[in-house]
Amino acid sequence: MAELTLQKVSAQMLVPVSDDDQLFVQQLKTGQVIRAEFRKTRNPHFHRKFFALLKLGFDHF
């Protein structure tokens, strides 16, 4: 099982982000169907901010 990172560049086009992702896509045969589960990546700045706020609340509790 492979994990791909894709970036939307136009209304109907996703392109591989890294060289490994590009290599995986190139190895697919024309017409081959793949199935995937898609998720948006988390915002790392918001994630750190959230846990800093939790720590602050815990320290003052």
Short mmCIF file of the C-alpha atoms (twelve columns), coordinates in Angstrom:
data_MODEL
# 
_entry.id   MODEL 
# 
loop_
_atom_site.group_PDB 
_atom_site.id 
_atom_site.type_symbol 
_atom_site.label_atom_id 
_atom_site.label_alt_id 
_atom_site.label_comp_id 
_atom_site.label_asym_id 
_atom_site.label_seq_id 
_atom_site.Cartn_x 
_atom_site.Cartn_y 
_atom_site.Cartn_z 
_atom_site.pdbx_PDB_model_num 
ATOM 1  C CA . MET A 1  0.000   0.000  0.000   1 
ATOM 2  C CA . ALA A 2  1.350   3.416  -0.919  1 
ATOM 3  C CA . GLU A 3  0.578   6.836  0.441   1 
ATOM 4  C CA . LEU A 4  0.517   9.662  -2.087  1 
ATOM 5  C CA . THR A 5  0.607   13.387 -1.566  1 
ATOM 6  C CA . LEU A 6  -1.190  15.258 -4.328  1 
ATOM 7  C CA . GLN A 7  -1.709  18.956 -4.952  1 
ATOM 8  C CA . LYS A 8  -4.657  20.437 -6.833  1 
ATOM 9  C CA . VAL A 9  -3.364  22.646 -9.655  1 
ATOM 10 C CA . SER A 10 -6.549  23.256 -11.616 1 
ATOM 11 C CA . ALA A 11 -10.264 22.502 -11.419 1 
ATOM 12 C CA . GLN A 12 -9.831  18.848 -12.420 1 
ATOM 13 C CA . MET A 13 -6.138  18.029 -12.009 1 
ATOM 14 C CA . LEU A 14 -4.112  16.625 -9.112  1 
ATOM 15 C CA . VAL A 15 -0.335  16.325 -9.459  1 
ATOM 16 C CA . PRO A 16 2.162   14.385 -7.314  1 
ATOM 17 C CA . VAL A 17 4.125   16.547 -4.875  1 
ATOM 18 C CA . SER A 18 7.331   14.560 -4.257  1 
ATOM 19 C CA . ASP A 19 9.639   12.514 -6.458  1 
ATOM 20 C CA . ASP A 20 8.447   9.288  -4.787  1 
ATOM 21 C CA . ASP A 21 4.831   10.212 -5.531  1 
ATOM 22 C CA . GLN A 22 5.762   10.966 -9.149  1 
ATOM 23 C CA . LEU A 23 7.512   7.585  -9.477  1 
ATOM 24 C CA . PHE A 24 4.448   5.752  -8.154  1 
ATOM 25 C CA . VAL A 25 2.154   7.529  -10.623 1 
ATOM 26 C CA . GLN A 26 4.519   6.801  -13.515 1 
ATOM 27 C CA . GLN A 27 4.448   3.078  -12.679 1 
ATOM 28 C CA . LEU A 28 0.663   2.948  -13.101 1 
ATOM 29 C CA . LYS A 29 -0.483  1.570  -16.440 1 
ATOM 30 C CA . THR A 30 -2.758  3.668  -18.637 1 
ATOM 31 C CA . GLY A 31 -6.357  2.905  -17.783 1 
ATOM 32 C CA . GLN A 32 -5.453  1.280  -14.463 1 
ATOM 33 C CA . VAL A 33 -7.973  2.069  -11.732 1 
ATOM 34 C CA . ILE A 34 -6.801  2.741  -8.185  1 
ATOM 35 C CA . ARG A 35 -8.900  3.412  -5.106  1 
ATOM 36 C CA . ALA A 36 -7.933  5.903  -2.419  1 
ATOM 37 C CA . GLU A 37 -9.140  7.512  0.775   1 
ATOM 38 C CA . PHE A 38 -8.555  11.265 0.821   1 
ATOM 39 C CA . ARG A 39 -7.979  13.575 3.800   1 
ATOM 40 C CA . LYS A 40 -6.889  17.141 4.133   1 
ATOM 41 C CA . THR A 41 -3.654  17.557 6.045   1 
ATOM 42 C CA . ARG A 42 -3.764  19.241 9.420   1 
ATOM 43 C CA . ASN A 43 -2.531  22.769 9.841   1 
ATOM 44 C CA . PRO A 44 0.644   22.232 11.941  1 
ATOM 45 C CA . HIS A 45 0.603   25.786 13.352  1 
ATOM 46 C CA . PHE A 46 -2.957  25.406 14.618  1 
ATOM 47 C CA . HIS A 47 -2.158  21.933 15.975  1 
ATOM 48 C CA . ARG A 48 0.806   23.271 18.026  1 
ATOM 49 C CA . LYS A 49 -1.264  26.247 19.187  1 
ATOM 50 C CA . PHE A 50 -4.083  23.953 20.339  1 
ATOM 51 C CA . PHE A 51 -1.775  21.736 22.392  1 
ATOM 52 C CA . ALA A 52 0.011   24.755 23.877  1 
ATOM 53 C CA . LEU A 53 -3.398  26.056 24.969  1 
ATOM 54 C CA . LEU A 54 -4.234  22.669 26.517  1 
ATOM 55 C CA . LYS A 55 -0.926  22.696 28.405  1 
ATOM 56 C CA . LEU A 56 -1.552  26.235 29.624  1 
ATOM 57 C CA . GLY A 57 -5.002  25.279 30.871  1 
ATOM 58 C CA . PHE A 58 -3.672  22.140 32.576  1 
ATOM 59 C CA . ASP A 59 -0.840  24.072 34.283  1 
ATOM 60 C CA . HIS A 60 -3.300  26.619 35.697  1 
ATOM 61 C CA . PHE A 61 -5.815  23.980 36.745  1 
# 
